[in-house]
């Protein structure tokens, strides 16, 4: 079975995920309730699903985790999900198991199917994807070159973006999803600069943005400081991003000391190591932001994070 993608993007969107291990049945179309007040309300999720590692046995093996991951997603009912570390077969499994969602993404090694995906799932009945405004770029000096890495990281790192139009309000918005390097600080800092530049260069500059990802960085990391509009030293110079975003969790839980998301199979939120974040455009109202824990068996070595945000109508 082949997993069909939105094929009109500059980089193929879900083009031919083969070896899908589950059959998919598409649900009948649903009516989309019109929001006359023009408020764009989004439930967002960032989910590092833990790559399918043959050394992960028993409850940690992907076939054992898949059903739990699907149940967790269905329970949370996000509108958009940024997934990290998804290998080709994992993306196919989730796509086949979540018929209410479509998927956007490519493998980081070759821009097709090889390597991990930092992809985006979105509610298929609620949103219309814009095939002229989406793609993947590599976090390097040659961002259009698939598999490129020039900032000291040994592994290719990427960011995917997709413009969606909300059928309930007719409003467009952007979702960016990324996975930063886990070893090289210079790579993380340059990634922050490149992603902010791409956000500033989006075609519809007046539309809101959600930046989702595993940043391998806590809130105090200069890359995260910069992305949230505060002065930071990046790549040897002090800089401030004038379009800095809001950190959904930090705004609501600034005093929370047990905020670990990278738990490494210990199933504990104790500690400050929160590396998974959801950032949104200024002006959004953050109604909720949570770390999703407690699933048995554990669905990943990361806890997913969620945020419920509302963007007021444009004037």
Residue pairs with C-beta under 8 A, 6 or more apart in sequence:
1 18
1 20
1 23
1 24
1 96
2 16
2 17
2 18
2 20
3 14
3 16
3 17
3 18
3 20
3 24
3 91
3 92
3 95
3 96
3 103
4 14
4 15
4 16
5 12
5 13
5 14
5 15
5 16
5 17
5 103
5 104
6 13
6 14
6 102
6 104
6 129
6 131
6 134
7 13
7 14
7 15
7 131
8 131
8 132
9 104
9 131
9 132
9 134
9 135
10 134
10 135
11 106
11 111
11 134
11 135
11 136
12 106
12 111
12 112
13 104
13 105
13 106
13 129
13 131
13 134
14 95
14 102
14 103
14 104
14 105
15 112
16 113
17 88
17 91
17 92
17 95
17 113
18 92
18 113
19 88
19 89
19 92
20 89
20 92
20 93
20 95
20 96
21 89
21 92
21 93
21 96
22 92
22 93
22 96
22 97
23 96
24 95
24 96
24 97
24 99
25 99
26 99
27 99
27 100
29 125
30 125
32 125
32 126
32 167
32 168
33 168
34 168
34 169
35 41
35 168
35 169
37 313
38 169
38 171
38 312
38 313
38 314
39 169
39 310
39 311
39 312
39 313
40 166
40 169
40 171
40 173
40 208
40 310
40 311
40 313
41 308
41 309
41 310
41 311
42 79
42 80
42 173
42 210
42 308
42 309
42 310
42 311
43 76
43 77
43 78
43 79
43 80
43 306
43 307
43 308
44 78
44 79
44 80
44 81
44 82
44 175
44 210
44 212
44 248
44 278
44 280
44 306
44 307
44 308
44 309
45 73
45 76
45 78
45 80
45 81
45 82
45 212
45 278
45 292
45 304
45 305
45 306
46 81
46 82
46 84
46 177
46 212
46 213
46 214
46 276
46 277
46 278
46 304
46 305
46 306
47 69
47 73
47 81
47 82
47 83
47 84
47 300
47 302
47 304
48 83
48 84
48 85
48 179
48 214
48 276
48 300
48 301
48 302
48 304
49 65
49 69
49 83
49 84
49 85
49 86
49 90
49 94
49 299
49 300
49 302
50 56
50 60
50 62
50 65
50 85
50 300
50 301
50 302
51 85
51 86
51 87
51 90
51 116
52 62
52 87
52 89
52 90
53 62
56 62
58 64
59 65
59 297
59 298
60 265
60 297
60 298
62 90
62 93
64 297
65 297
65 298
65 299
65 300
66 90
66 93
66 94
66 97
68 295
68 296
68 297
68 298
68 299
69 94
69 299
69 300
70 94
70 97
70 98
71 295
72 292
72 295
72 299
72 304
73 81
73 94
73 98
74 98
76 292
76 304
76 306
78 121
78 306
79 122
79 123
79 126
79 127
80 120
80 121
80 122
80 123
80 127
80 164
80 175
80 210
80 212
81 101
81 120
81 121
81 122
82 118
82 119
82 120
82 175
82 177
82 178
82 212
82 213
83 91
83 94
83 105
83 117
83 118
83 119
83 120
83 121
83 177
84 116
84 118
84 177
84 179
84 213
84 214
85 116
85 179
85 214
86 94
86 105
86 116
86 117
86 118
86 119
87 107
87 115
87 116
87 117
88 107
88 113
88 114
88 117
91 103
91 105
91 117
91 119
94 101
94 103
94 121
95 101
95 102
95 103
95 121
98 121
100 123
100 124
100 125
101 121
101 122
101 123
101 124
102 121
102 122
102 124
102 129
103 119
103 120
103 121
104 119
104 120
104 121
104 122
104 129
104 134
104 160
104 162
105 117
105 118
105 119
105 120
105 136
105 160
105 177
106 112
106 113
106 117
106 119
106 136
106 146
106 160
107 113
107 114
107 115
107 116
107 117
108 115
108 116
108 117
108 118
108 138
108 147
108 155
108 156
108 157
108 158
109 115
109 146
109 147
109 156
110 146
110 147
111 136
111 146
111 147
112 146
115 147
115 156
116 179
118 136
118 158
118 159
118 160
118 177
118 178
118 179
118 213
119 160
119 177
120 160
120 162
120 175
120 177
122 129
122 162
122 164
122 175
125 167
126 166
126 167
126 168
127 164
127 165
127 166
127 167
128 164
128 165
128 167
129 162
129 163
129 164
129 165
130 162
130 163
130 164
130 165
130 172
133 162
133 163
133 174
133 202
133 203
133 204
134 160
134 161
134 162
134 163
135 160
135 161
136 158
136 159
136 160
136 161
137 143
137 144
137 158
137 159
137 161
137 194
137 198
138 144
138 145
138 146
138 147
138 148
138 149
138 156
138 157
138 158
139 149
139 151
139 153
139 157
139 158
139 159
139 178
139 180
139 181
139 187
139 190
139 191
139 194
139 195
140 148
140 149
140 150
140 151
140 156
140 157
141 148
141 150
141 151
142 148
142 150
143 194
146 156
147 156
148 156
149 155
149 156
149 157
151 181
151 184
151 186
151 187
151 190
151 191
152 181
152 184
152 186
152 187
153 181
153 183
153 184
153 187
154 183
155 181
157 178
157 179
157 180
157 181
157 187
157 191
158 178
158 179
159 176
159 177
159 178
159 191
159 194
159 195
159 198
159 213
160 176
160 177
160 178
161 174
161 175
161 176
161 177
161 198
161 202
162 174
162 175
163 172
163 173
163 174
163 202
163 203
163 204
163 207
164 172
164 173
164 174
164 175
165 171
165 172
166 172
166 173
169 313
171 207
171 311
171 313
171 314
172 204
172 207
173 207
173 208
173 209
173 210
173 311
174 199
174 202
174 204
174 207
174 208
174 209
174 210
175 209
175 210
175 212
176 195
176 198
176 199
176 209
176 210
176 211
176 212
176 213
177 211
177 212
177 213
178 191
178 195
178 211
178 212
178 213
178 214
178 215
179 213
179 214
179 216
180 187
180 188
180 191
180 213
180 214
180 215
180 216
180 217
180 223
181 187
181 188
181 191
181 216
182 216
185 221
185 222
186 235
188 215
188 216
188 217
188 221
188 223
189 222
189 223
189 226
189 234
189 235
190 234
190 235
191 223
192 222
192 223
192 224
192 226
192 227
192 234
193 226
193 234
193 235
193 239
195 211
195 227
196 226
196 227
196 241
196 243
199 209
199 211
199 243
200 243
202 209
206 314
208 280
208 281
208 283
208 284
208 311
209 245
209 280
209 281
210 278
210 279
210 280
210 281
210 309
211 227
211 245
211 278
211 279
211 280
212 277
212 278
212 279
213 276
213 277
214 275
214 276
214 302
215 221
215 223
215 224
215 275
215 276
215 277
216 275
217 223
217 224
217 275
218 224
218 272
218 273
218 274
218 275
219 225
219 228
219 247
219 250
219 274
219 277
222 232
222 233
222 234
223 232
223 234
224 247
224 277
225 231
225 232
226 232
226 234
226 239
226 240
226 241
226 244
227 241
227 244
227 245
227 279
228 244
228 245
228 246
228 247
228 250
228 279
229 240
229 241
229 242
229 243
229 244
229 245
229 282
230 240
230 244
231 238
231 239
231 240
232 238
232 239
232 240
233 239
243 282
244 282
245 279
245 280
245 281
245 282
246 279
246 280
246 281
246 282
246 284
246 286
247 277
247 278
247 279
248 277
248 278
248 279
248 280
248 286
248 289
248 307
248 309
249 259
249 274
249 277
249 278
249 289
249 290
249 291
249 305
249 307
251 286
251 289
252 286
252 288
252 289
253 259
253 289
257 271
257 272
258 269
258 270
258 271
259 269
259 271
259 272
259 273
259 274
259 291
260 268
260 269
260 270
260 271
260 272
260 273
260 274
260 303
261 269
261 273
261 274
261 275
261 276
261 291
261 302
261 303
261 305
262 273
262 274
262 275
262 276
262 301
262 302
263 269
263 293
263 301
263 302
263 303
264 301
265 298
265 301
267 293
267 298
269 291
269 293
269 303
274 291
274 305
275 302
276 302
276 303
276 304
276 305
277 305
278 289
278 305
278 306
278 307
280 286
280 307
280 309
280 311
281 311
283 311
283 312
284 309
284 310
284 311
285 309
285 310
285 311
285 312
286 307
286 308
286 309
287 308
287 309
287 310
288 306
288 307
288 308
289 305
289 306
289 307
289 308
290 305
290 306
290 307
291 303
291 304
291 305
292 303
292 304
292 305
292 306
293 303
